[in-house]
Amino acid sequence: FIDLCILMGCDYTDSIRGIGPKKSIELIRNHKSIDTILNSIDKDKYPPPENWNFQGARELFKHPEVTDPETIDLKWVE
């Protein structure tokens, strides 16, 4: 599921141009992970972003950075 979210586009990293939700589902069903997708897609037709950090995005989905709300000091201004 996480790799599907990354392929469809997320806030953590860029997506592969030309691969939308429908193509993402098809690729995940056939290849199971981004790693195997990258080994099989036509990189001329679907070029991955340069220095694509999908592994970092995957880690953020698995282990999000969460701040304890008790440590945050909010000040409202008009």
One Martini backbone bead per residue (centre of mass of N, CA, C, O) as a GRO file, in nm:
protein
   78
    1PHE     BB    1   0.056   0.064  -0.020
    2ILE     BB    2   0.291   0.261  -0.002
    3ASP     BB    3   0.392   0.240  -0.296
    4LEU     BB    4   0.130   0.338  -0.417
    5CYS     BB    5   0.133   0.621  -0.291
    6ILE     BB    6   0.400   0.710  -0.418
    7LEU     BB    7   0.321   0.671  -0.719
    8MET     BB    8   0.065   0.871  -0.704
    9GLY     BB    9   0.150   1.069  -0.484
   10CYS     BB   10   0.331   1.276  -0.252
   11ASP     BB   11   0.481   1.484  -0.006
   12TYR     BB   12   0.776   1.329   0.011
   13THR     BB   13   0.772   1.303  -0.316
   14ASP     BB   14   0.809   1.246  -0.622
   15SER     BB   15   0.684   1.151  -0.927
   16ILE     BB   16   0.608   0.973  -1.209
   17ARG     BB   17   0.578   1.072  -1.509
   18GLY     BB   18   0.271   0.920  -1.633
   19ILE     BB   19   0.191   0.809  -1.341
   20GLY     BB   20  -0.102   0.711  -1.221
   21PRO     BB   21  -0.339   0.547  -1.056
   22LYS     BB   22  -0.393   0.321  -1.266
   23LYS     BB   23  -0.092   0.246  -1.324
   24SER     BB   24  -0.010   0.193  -1.032
   25ILE     BB   25  -0.191  -0.050  -0.979
   26GLU     BB   26  -0.084  -0.225  -1.206
   27LEU     BB   27   0.215  -0.231  -1.114
   28ILE     BB   28   0.171  -0.348  -0.829
   29ARG     BB   29   0.029  -0.608  -0.915
   30ASN     BB   30   0.278  -0.709  -1.099
   31HIS     BB   31   0.547  -0.613  -0.892
   32LYS     BB   32   0.484  -0.503  -0.569
   33SER     BB   33   0.726  -0.283  -0.626
   34ILE     BB   34   0.934  -0.027  -0.697
   35ASP     BB   35   1.190  -0.184  -0.746
   36THR     BB   36   1.066  -0.371  -0.977
   37ILE     BB   37   0.955  -0.149  -1.154
   38LEU     BB   38   1.232  -0.010  -1.226
   39ASN     BB   39   1.330  -0.281  -1.382
   40SER     BB   40   1.066  -0.273  -1.610
   41ILE     BB   41   1.045  -0.001  -1.711
   42ASP     BB   42   1.022   0.261  -1.934
   43LYS     BB   43   1.247   0.525  -1.893
   44ASP     BB   44   1.156   0.699  -2.140
   45LYS     BB   45   0.847   0.710  -2.068
   46TYR     BB   46   0.923   0.670  -1.732
   47PRO     BB   47   1.091   0.894  -1.570
   48PRO     BB   48   1.257   0.918  -1.304
   49PRO     BB   49   1.353   1.107  -1.078
   50GLU     BB   50   1.610   1.264  -0.981
   51ASN     BB   51   1.706   1.134  -0.698
   52TRP     BB   52   1.492   0.925  -0.601
   53ASN     BB   53   1.340   0.911  -0.262
   54PHE     BB   54   1.147   0.650  -0.195
   55GLN     BB   55   1.276   0.534   0.063
   56GLY     BB   56   1.225   0.781   0.243
   57ALA     BB   57   0.920   0.782   0.209
   58ARG     BB   58   0.872   0.502   0.325
   59GLU     BB   59   0.983   0.570   0.610
   60LEU     BB   60   0.777   0.798   0.673
   61PHE     BB   61   0.533   0.611   0.670
   62LYS     BB   62   0.642   0.410   0.894
   63HIS     BB   63   0.814   0.672   1.048
   64PRO     BB   64   0.690   0.926   1.169
   65GLU     BB   65   0.721   1.254   1.257
   66VAL     BB   66   0.651   1.319   1.603
   67THR     BB   67   0.513   1.566   1.805
   68ASP     BB   68   0.475   1.668   2.112
   69PRO     BB   69   0.221   1.879   2.208
   70GLU     BB   70   0.353   1.968   2.489
   71THR     BB   71   0.615   2.112   2.329
   72ILE     BB   72   0.419   2.325   2.218
   73ASP     BB   73   0.425   2.687   2.152
   74LEU     BB   74   0.142   2.870   2.113
   75LYS     BB   75   0.077   3.189   1.943
   76TRP     BB   76  -0.167   3.420   1.921
   77VAL     BB   77  -0.247   3.643   1.655
   78GLU     BB   78  -0.390   3.936   1.484
   0.00000   0.00000   0.00000
